[in-house]
Amino acid sequence: MNSESARAAPFRTIPCPQPNIAGFPELDFPSGVQCGYLTVLENRAKPDGRRIRIFVMRAPAVSATPKRDPVVYLSGGPGGAGSFEVAFMVEHGLNADREVIFVDQRGTHRADPLLRCPGWEQFLFDAVSLPFAAESSTAADAAAIKECRDQLAATGVDLAAYNSTENAADIADLRVALGIDSWNVYGVSYGSRLALTVLRDHPQGIRSVVLDSVSPPTVNIVETWWSAPASSFKAIFAACAAQATCAKAYPNLESDFTATVNRLDQTPAVTQVKDESGALVRVNVDGFSFAYTIIMASERGDASGVPKMMADMARGDLRAVAATYLALRGPHDFVGLGGVGLALDVFCAESANLTTEAATLAKGKAALPGFPDRVLKVQPKQGRLFTECPIWNVGKADPAVSARIVSDVPVLILEGTFDAATAPEWVDVITPDLKNGQVVPFPFTGHSVLGKSTCAPSIMAAFFDNPTKPVDPTCATQITVKFTTG
């Protein structure tokens, strides 16, 4: 990359790559979307250091009279990318009245460089056939992490520079480079943490903020992570008990679920399931992978089938759980496309390296006292961070990364009551410091609220139109769930 031209033109438009991901036309960039690269310093503490590129997609407003202030969309993960989401969100009407700017954050899909770990992602893809929480699987995981770390380090990449502080500075630089005086910031999951970091460190030009499934920088997510599934399980048990048919069908759902996690931890269940190609795949369901499957089923779907999955597994019928667990790994074509290096940097430097495994296990046991230690030692999203982070070796983040966010900027928080990835209770950590904040709970809804109904986009659009006015949450209050019992 020519450093002089990068300094002269920090943002350059390019033709959108087509296809986006070969074999998945539904992910192609929609017509009218403009693409480009923002050039930034890899490490701003080294002004003469190497430069990297952030991939940017601009979806113009559909309206003939669009609002002047665009929305910048910050994906979750960490390691997710706007290029995976732009097609769905445009189809979902997110750009009806405003331009929406999607970003592949540093190290992710179409950013340059991409911090990919194909060997580790292949391990996770194949791990459906292993007892996930076993020591042998942990050893294989560690070996894959070391191989990736060595490969990336050999390219000269400064791994420690892929963090929320630099990431937030990239977003602030993007607004300036695009010549935008004022914009609105939307962040989901890790993107909400990034949005709050931008609001704290670079508040200039931010008109309003929407936080979807909030992960506050002030919460050490690694240390408290099991509180999110715990609250989701509790909410599902309560909702089932409140429905006569569900309560009758599954009168001992909570105790049966906990007993099944413990049984599978001692003796995993093994079966064979056909994958999307029709090939038979060995599926090993241990205590952790059973809990993980339930977490992800409530996160990605509407949770209507979750009590039945729990009950089926309790009586020894693993068909639904095994099929769901296999499907969660996604298409093999996606192996190596994720920016998992960014995820490891953020989770290690900003969370795991700032606490201990003992403290984390203690909080996990407090949240889920009936769960076995071996399950709780794995982070809910298949992480073994207290094994992985010493290998990844990016040190500790400055304590300022976890500083409070005190702001008068209008903020809207969308949170699902079934969210098993970011605990609804974490909302209470940040709201006292957000002087113009408002919260809309979405009953019976999992993680990442925006894409799950037409209600959330309509509430968000109303908020953007008048951020100082309380939104009408009526459509959210009308959300229901009918649990499957047959």
C-alpha positions as CSV (number, residue, x, y, z in Angstrom):
1,M,0.0,0.0,0.0
2,N,1.3,3.4,-0.9
3,S,1.5,5.3,2.3
4,E,1.6,8.8,0.7
5,S,-1.6,8.1,-1.3
6,A,-3.2,6.7,1.8
7,R,-2.5,9.9,3.7
8,A,-3.8,12.0,0.8
9,A,-7.0,10.0,0.3
10,P,-8.0,8.2,3.5
11,F,-11.3,7.1,1.9
12,R,-11.6,5.7,-1.6
13,T,-14.7,4.3,-3.3
14,I,-14.3,1.0,-5.1
15,P,-16.8,-1.2,-7.1
16,C,-18.5,-3.5,-4.6
17,P,-17.1,-7.0,-4.9
18,Q,-19.5,-9.4,-6.6
19,P,-20.2,-12.1,-5.5
20,N,-19.7,-11.1,-1.9
21,I,-19.4,-14.8,-0.8
22,A,-19.4,-17.3,-3.7
23,G,-22.3,-19.7,-3.6
24,F,-24.5,-17.4,-1.3
25,P,-26.3,-14.9,-3.7
26,E,-28.5,-13.9,-0.8
27,L,-25.4,-12.2,0.7
28,D,-24.5,-10.2,-2.4
29,F,-24.4,-6.4,-2.1
30,P,-27.7,-4.9,-3.0
31,S,-28.1,-2.7,-6.0
32,G,-27.3,0.9,-5.2
33,V,-24.9,0.1,-2.3
34,Q,-21.5,1.9,-2.7
35,C,-18.3,0.3,-1.3
36,G,-15.0,1.8,-0.3
37,Y,-12.0,1.6,1.9
38,L,-11.0,3.8,4.8
39,T,-7.2,3.8,5.4
40,V,-6.1,4.2,9.0
41,L,-3.1,3.6,11.2
42,E,-2.8,0.1,12.5
43,N,-1.6,1.5,15.8
44,R,-2.1,5.2,16.5
45,A,0.7,5.2,19.0
46,K,3.0,4.6,16.0
47,P,2.3,7.5,13.6
48,D,4.9,6.3,11.2
49,G,3.7,2.7,11.4
50,R,1.8,0.6,8.9
51,R,-1.6,1.4,7.6
52,I,-4.6,-0.9,7.3
53,R,-7.9,-0.6,5.5
54,I,-11.5,-0.8,6.8
55,F,-14.2,-1.9,4.4
56,V,-17.2,0.4,4.2
57,M,-20.6,-0.1,2.5
58,R,-23.1,2.8,2.0
59,A,-26.7,1.9,1.5
60,P,-28.5,5.0,0.3
61,A,-32.0,5.8,1.7
62,V,-34.9,4.5,-0.3
63,S,-37.0,7.6,0.3
64,A,-37.0,10.3,-2.3
65,T,-36.7,12.8,0.6
66,P,-34.1,11.1,3.0
67,K,-33.2,12.5,6.4
68,R,-29.9,14.3,6.4
69,D,-28.3,12.3,9.3
70,P,-27.2,8.8,8.3
71,V,-26.9,5.7,10.6
72,V,-23.6,3.9,11.1
73,Y,-24.2,0.2,11.8
74,L,-21.7,-1.5,14.1
75,S,-21.8,-5.3,13.9
76,G,-21.3,-7.7,16.8
77,G,-18.9,-10.6,17.4
78,P,-16.3,-9.3,17.9
79,G,-15.3,-10.5,14.5
80,G,-18.7,-10.1,12.8
81,A,-18.8,-7.9,9.7
82,G,-21.3,-5.5,8.0
83,S,-20.7,-7.3,4.7
84,F,-22.5,-10.4,6.2
85,E,-25.5,-8.2,7.3
86,V,-26.0,-5.5,4.7
87,A,-28.2,-7.5,2.3
88,F,-30.5,-8.7,5.1
89,M,-30.8,-5.3,6.7
90,V,-31.5,-3.5,3.4
91,E,-34.2,-6.1,2.7
92,H,-35.5,-5.5,6.2
93,G,-36.0,-1.8,5.3
94,L,-33.3,-0.4,7.6
95,N,-32.4,2.3,5.0
96,A,-36.0,3.4,4.3
97,D,-35.5,7.0,5.4
98,R,-31.8,7.3,6.1
99,E,-28.5,6.2,4.5
100,V,-27.1,3.3,6.5
101,I,-23.3,2.9,6.6
102,F,-22.1,-0.6,7.3
103,V,-18.5,-1.4,8.3
104,D,-16.2,-4.4,8.3
105,Q,-14.3,-3.4,11.4
106,R,-10.5,-3.8,11.5
107,G,-9.5,-7.4,11.1
108,T,-12.9,-8.7,9.8
109,H,-14.2,-10.2,6.6
110,R,-13.2,-7.6,3.8
111,A,-11.0,-5.5,5.9
112,D,-7.3,-5.5,5.1
113,P,-5.7,-7.5,6.7
114,L,-8.3,-10.1,7.7
115,L,-7.3,-11.7,11.0
116,R,-8.5,-15.2,10.1
117,C,-7.8,-18.4,11.9
118,P,-9.0,-21.1,9.4
119,G,-7.3,-23.9,11.4
120,W,-9.1,-22.9,14.6
121,E,-12.4,-22.4,12.8
122,Q,-12.0,-25.8,11.2
123,F,-11.5,-27.3,14.7
124,L,-14.7,-25.6,15.9
125,F,-16.5,-26.9,12.8
126,D,-15.3,-30.5,13.5
127,A,-15.8,-30.3,17.2
128,V,-19.4,-31.2,16.9
129,S,-18.1,-34.8,16.8
130,L,-16.0,-34.4,20.0
131,P,-16.9,-34.3,23.7
132,F,-16.5,-30.5,23.6
133,A,-15.5,-29.8,27.2
134,A,-13.0,-32.7,27.4
135,E,-9.3,-32.1,28.1
136,S,-8.4,-33.6,24.8
137,S,-10.6,-31.1,23.0
138,T,-9.1,-28.3,25.0
139,A,-5.6,-29.4,23.9
140,A,-6.6,-29.5,20.3
141,D,-8.2,-26.0,20.6
142,A,-4.9,-24.7,22.2
143,A,-2.8,-26.1,19.4
144,A,-5.1,-24.5,16.7
145,I,-4.9,-21.1,18.5
146,K,-1.1,-21.3,18.7
147,E,-0.8,-22.2,15.0
148,C,-3.0,-19.2,14.1
149,R,-1.1,-16.8,16.4
150,D,2.2,-17.9,14.9
151,Q,0.9,-17.5,11.3
152,L,-0.5,-14.0,11.9
153,A,2.6,-12.8,13.8
154,A,4.8,-14.0,10.9
155,T,2.9,-11.5,8.6
156,G,4.0,-8.6,10.7
157,V,0.5,-7.7,12.0
158,D,0.5,-5.9,15.3
159,L,-2.1,-8.1,17.1
160,A,-2.4,-5.9,20.1
161,A,-3.6,-3.0,17.9
162,Y,-6.9,-4.8,17.1
163,N,-8.9,-3.6,20.1
164,S,-11.9,-1.6,21.0
165,T,-9.9,1.6,21.5
166,E,-8.5,1.6,18.0
167,N,-11.7,0.3,16.5
168,A,-13.6,3.2,18.0
169,A,-11.1,5.6,16.6
170,D,-11.6,4.1,13.2
171,I,-15.3,4.8,13.4
172,A,-14.7,8.4,14.4
173,D,-12.2,8.8,11.6
174,L,-14.8,7.4,9.1
175,R,-17.3,10.1,10.0
176,V,-14.8,12.8,9.3
177,A,-13.5,11.1,6.1
178,L,-17.0,10.9,4.7
179,G,-17.7,14.5,5.5
180,I,-20.6,13.8,7.7
181,D,-21.3,16.5,10.3
182,S,-23.8,14.5,12.4
183,W,-24.8,10.8,12.4
184,N,-26.6,8.2,14.5
185,V,-24.9,5.2,15.8
186,Y,-26.4,1.7,16.0
187,G,-24.5,-1.1,17.7
188,V,-25.5,-4.7,18.4
189,S,-23.9,-7.0,20.9
190,Y,-20.1,-6.3,20.7
191,G,-21.2,-3.5,18.4
192,S,-23.0,-1.9,21.4
193,R,-19.8,-2.0,23.4
194,L,-18.0,-0.4,20.4
195,A,-20.8,2.2,20.1
196,L,-20.4,3.1,23.8
197,T,-16.7,3.3,23.4
198,V,-17.1,5.7,20.5
199,L,-19.6,7.8,22.5
200,R,-17.2,8.0,25.4
201,D,-14.0,8.6,23.5
202,H,-15.2,10.4,20.4
203,P,-18.5,12.0,21.1
204,Q,-18.2,14.6,18.3
205,G,-20.9,14.4,15.7
206,I,-23.0,11.8,17.4
207,R,-26.7,12.8,17.3
208,S,-28.1,9.7,18.9
209,V,-27.3,6.0,19.7
210,V,-29.2,2.8,19.6
211,L,-27.8,-0.1,21.7
212,D,-29.2,-3.6,20.8
213,S,-28.4,-6.4,23.2
214,V,-26.0,-4.3,25.2
215,S,-22.5,-5.4,26.3
216,P,-21.2,-2.5,28.4
217,P,-17.5,-1.8,28.5
218,T,-17.9,-1.5,32.3
219,V,-18.9,-5.2,32.5
220,N,-16.2,-7.8,32.3
221,I,-18.1,-10.1,29.9
222,V,-15.8,-13.0,30.4
223,E,-16.1,-13.0,34.2
224,T,-19.9,-12.6,34.2
225,W,-20.8,-14.4,31.0
226,W,-22.7,-17.3,32.4
227,S,-25.2,-14.8,34.0
228,A,-26.6,-14.2,30.5
229,P,-27.6,-17.9,29.8
230,A,-28.7,-18.2,33.5
231,S,-31.2,-15.3,33.1
232,S,-32.4,-16.6,29.8
233,F,-33.0,-20.1,31.2
234,K,-34.9,-18.6,34.2
235,A,-37.0,-16.4,31.9
236,I,-37.9,-19.4,29.7
237,F,-38.8,-21.6,32.7
238,A,-41.0,-18.9,34.1
239,A,-42.7,-18.3,30.7
240,C,-43.4,-22.0,30.3
241,A,-44.8,-22.2,33.8
242,A,-47.1,-19.4,33.0
243,Q,-48.6,-21.2,30.0
244,A,-51.0,-24.0,31.1
245,T,-50.1,-26.4,28.2
246,C,-46.4,-25.9,28.7
247,A,-46.5,-26.2,32.4
248,K,-48.6,-29.4,32.1
249,A,-46.3,-31.0,29.5
250,Y,-43.1,-30.1,31.3
251,P,-43.8,-29.8,35.1
252,N,-40.2,-30.2,36.1
253,L,-38.4,-28.4,33.3
254,E,-35.7,-26.6,35.3
255,S,-34.7,-29.6,37.4
256,D,-34.8,-31.9,34.4
257,F,-32.6,-29.6,32.4
258,T,-30.0,-29.2,35.1
259,A,-29.9,-33.0,35.7
260,T,-29.5,-33.6,32.0
261,V,-26.6,-31.2,31.7
262,N,-24.9,-33.1,34.5
263,R,-25.7,-36.5,33.1
264,L,-24.3,-35.6,29.7
265,D,-21.2,-34.1,31.3
266,Q,-20.5,-37.5,32.7
267,T,-21.7,-39.6,29.8
268,P,-22.1,-37.7,26.5
269,A,-24.8,-38.9,24.0
270,V,-23.6,-39.8,20.5
271,T,-25.6,-40.1,17.3
272,Q,-25.3,-39.5,13.6
273,V,-27.1,-36.7,11.8
274,K,-27.2,-35.8,8.1
275,D,-25.6,-32.5,7.2
276,E,-26.8,-30.1,4.5
277,S,-25.1,-32.2,1.8
278,G,-26.8,-35.4,3.1
279,A,-23.6,-36.9,4.6
280,L,-23.8,-38.5,8.0
281,V,-21.9,-36.7,10.7
282,R,-21.1,-38.0,14.1
283,V,-22.6,-35.7,16.7
284,N,-21.4,-35.8,20.3
285,V,-23.6,-34.0,22.8
286,D,-21.9,-33.5,26.2
287,G,-23.1,-31.2,29.0
288,F,-21.6,-28.1,27.5
289,S,-22.7,-28.7,23.9
290,F,-26.3,-29.3,25.2
291,A,-26.3,-26.1,27.1
292,Y,-24.7,-24.3,24.2
293,T,-27.4,-25.6,21.8
294,I,-30.2,-24.3,24.1
295,I,-28.4,-21.0,24.4
296,M,-28.2,-20.6,20.7
297,A,-31.7,-21.9,20.0
298,S,-33.2,-19.2,22.2
299,E,-30.7,-16.6,20.8
300,R,-31.3,-17.1,17.1
301,G,-34.9,-18.3,17.0
302,D,-38.2,-17.5,18.9
303,A,-37.5,-20.0,21.7
304,S,-40.9,-21.7,21.1
305,G,-39.3,-25.1,20.7
306,V,-36.8,-24.8,23.6
307,P,-38.7,-26.4,26.4
308,K,-39.5,-29.4,24.2
309,M,-35.8,-29.7,23.3
310,M,-34.9,-29.7,26.9
311,A,-37.6,-32.3,27.8
312,D,-36.8,-34.5,24.8
313,M,-33.1,-34.6,25.8
314,A,-34.1,-35.3,29.5
315,R,-35.9,-38.5,28.4
316,G,-33.1,-39.6,26.1
317,D,-34.4,-38.4,22.7
318,L,-31.5,-36.4,21.3
319,R,-32.7,-36.0,17.7
320,A,-33.8,-32.4,17.9
321,V,-30.8,-31.2,20.0
322,A,-28.3,-33.1,17.8
323,A,-29.7,-31.7,14.6
324,T,-29.8,-28.2,16.0
325,Y,-26.2,-28.5,17.3
326,L,-25.0,-29.6,13.9
327,A,-26.8,-26.8,12.1
328,L,-25.3,-24.2,14.4
329,R,-21.8,-24.7,12.8
330,G,-23.1,-23.2,9.6
331,P,-21.9,-23.9,6.0
332,H,-18.3,-25.1,5.6
333,D,-17.8,-22.3,3.0
334,F,-17.7,-19.8,5.9
335,V,-14.7,-21.4,7.6
336,G,-11.9,-18.9,7.5
337,L,-14.0,-15.9,6.6
338,G,-14.5,-14.6,10.2
339,G,-12.3,-12.0,11.9
340,V,-11.7,-14.3,14.9
341,G,-8.4,-12.6,15.6
342,L,-10.3,-9.4,16.6
343,A,-12.5,-11.5,18.9
344,L,-9.5,-13.0,20.7
345,D,-7.8,-9.7,21.0
346,V,-10.9,-8.0,22.5
347,F,-11.9,-10.9,24.8
348,C,-8.4,-11.5,26.0
349,A,-6.9,-8.0,26.5
350,E,-10.1,-6.3,27.6
351,S,-11.7,-9.1,29.7
352,A,-10.0,-12.4,30.4
353,N,-6.6,-10.9,31.1
354,L,-8.2,-8.5,33.6
355,T,-9.6,-11.2,35.8
356,T,-8.9,-14.9,36.8
357,E,-10.3,-18.2,36.0
358,A,-11.1,-18.8,39.6
359,A,-13.1,-15.6,39.8
360,T,-14.9,-16.4,36.6
361,L,-15.8,-19.9,37.8
362,A,-17.1,-18.6,41.1
363,K,-19.4,-16.2,39.2
364,G,-20.5,-19.0,36.9
365,K,-21.3,-21.2,39.9
366,A,-23.3,-18.4,41.5
367,A,-25.3,-17.9,38.4
368,L,-25.9,-21.7,37.7
369,P,-25.1,-23.5,41.0
370,G,-26.3,-26.8,39.6
371,F,-24.0,-26.9,36.6
372,P,-20.7,-28.9,36.7
373,D,-17.4,-27.1,36.8
374,R,-16.3,-28.6,33.5
375,V,-19.2,-27.0,31.7
376,L,-18.8,-23.6,33.4
377,K,-15.1,-23.5,32.6
378,V,-15.9,-23.1,28.9
379,Q,-17.3,-19.7,28.0
380,P,-20.9,-19.8,26.7
381,K,-19.8,-19.1,23.1
382,Q,-17.4,-22.1,22.9
383,G,-14.5,-20.2,24.3
384,R,-11.6,-21.5,26.5
385,L,-10.2,-18.1,27.1
386,F,-8.1,-18.9,30.1
387,T,-6.3,-21.5,28.0
388,E,-6.3,-19.5,24.8
389,C,-5.4,-16.0,26.0
390,P,-1.9,-16.9,27.4
391,I,-1.2,-18.4,23.9
392,W,-2.6,-15.4,22.1
393,N,-0.4,-13.1,24.2
394,V,-1.7,-9.6,23.6
395,G,-1.3,-8.4,27.2
396,K,-3.8,-6.3,29.2
397,A,-5.8,-3.4,28.0
398,D,-5.4,0.0,29.6
399,P,-8.0,0.3,32.5
400,A,-9.5,3.2,30.7
401,V,-11.1,0.8,28.2
402,S,-13.5,-0.1,31.0
403,A,-14.3,3.5,32.1
404,R,-17.9,4.6,32.6
405,I,-19.8,6.3,29.8
406,V,-21.4,9.5,31.0
407,S,-23.4,11.3,28.3
408,D,-26.3,13.5,27.5
409,V,-26.6,12.2,24.0
410,P,-30.0,10.5,23.5
411,V,-29.7,6.7,23.8
412,L,-32.2,4.0,23.1
413,I,-31.6,0.5,24.4
414,L,-33.4,-2.6,22.9
415,E,-33.1,-5.7,25.0
416,G,-34.7,-9.2,24.7
417,T,-35.8,-10.8,27.9
418,F,-34.7,-14.2,26.6
419,D,-31.2,-12.9,25.6
420,A,-28.7,-15.6,26.5
421,A,-25.6,-13.8,25.2
422,T,-25.8,-10.4,26.9
423,A,-27.7,-10.4,30.2
424,P,-30.7,-8.0,30.4
425,E,-29.4,-7.1,33.9
426,W,-26.3,-5.4,32.3
427,V,-28.6,-2.7,31.0
428,D,-28.9,-1.4,34.6
429,V,-25.1,-1.0,34.8
430,I,-25.1,1.8,32.2
431,T,-28.4,3.5,32.4
432,P,-27.7,5.8,35.4
433,D,-24.9,7.4,33.4
434,L,-26.9,7.9,30.2
435,K,-28.8,11.1,31.1
436,N,-31.1,10.9,28.1
437,G,-31.5,7.1,27.9
438,Q,-34.6,5.0,27.5
439,V,-35.0,1.2,27.5
440,V,-37.5,-0.9,25.5
441,P,-37.7,-4.6,26.7
442,F,-38.7,-7.1,24.1
443,P,-40.5,-10.0,25.8
444,F,-39.8,-13.6,24.8
445,T,-37.1,-12.3,22.4
446,G,-33.5,-13.5,22.2
447,H,-30.2,-11.8,21.3
448,S,-30.0,-9.1,18.5
449,V,-33.5,-7.7,18.6
450,L,-33.5,-5.6,15.4
451,G,-33.6,-8.4,12.9
452,K,-36.3,-10.4,14.7
453,S,-39.5,-8.4,13.9
454,T,-40.8,-5.3,12.2
455,C,-41.4,-3.8,15.6
456,A,-37.8,-3.0,16.5
457,P,-37.0,-1.2,13.3
458,S,-40.2,0.9,13.6
459,I,-39.3,1.9,17.2
460,M,-35.7,2.7,16.1
461,A,-36.9,4.8,13.2
462,A,-39.2,6.8,15.4
463,F,-36.4,7.3,17.9
464,F,-34.0,8.6,15.1
465,D,-36.8,11.0,13.9
466,N,-37.0,12.5,17.4
467,P,-34.4,11.2,19.8
468,T,-35.6,13.4,22.7
469,K,-39.1,12.1,22.6
470,P,-40.1,8.9,24.4
471,V,-40.7,6.1,22.0
472,D,-44.0,4.2,21.9
473,P,-43.2,0.6,23.0
474,T,-46.7,-0.8,22.3
475,C,-45.7,-3.2,19.5
476,A,-43.0,-4.7,21.7
477,T,-45.4,-5.3,24.6
478,Q,-47.6,-7.3,22.2
479,I,-44.9,-9.9,21.4
480,T,-46.0,-13.4,22.5
481,V,-44.6,-16.9,22.4
482,K,-46.5,-20.2,22.2
483,F,-44.3,-23.1,23.3
484,T,-44.4,-26.3,21.4
485,T,-45.6,-29.3,23.4
486,G,-46.5,-31.9,20.8
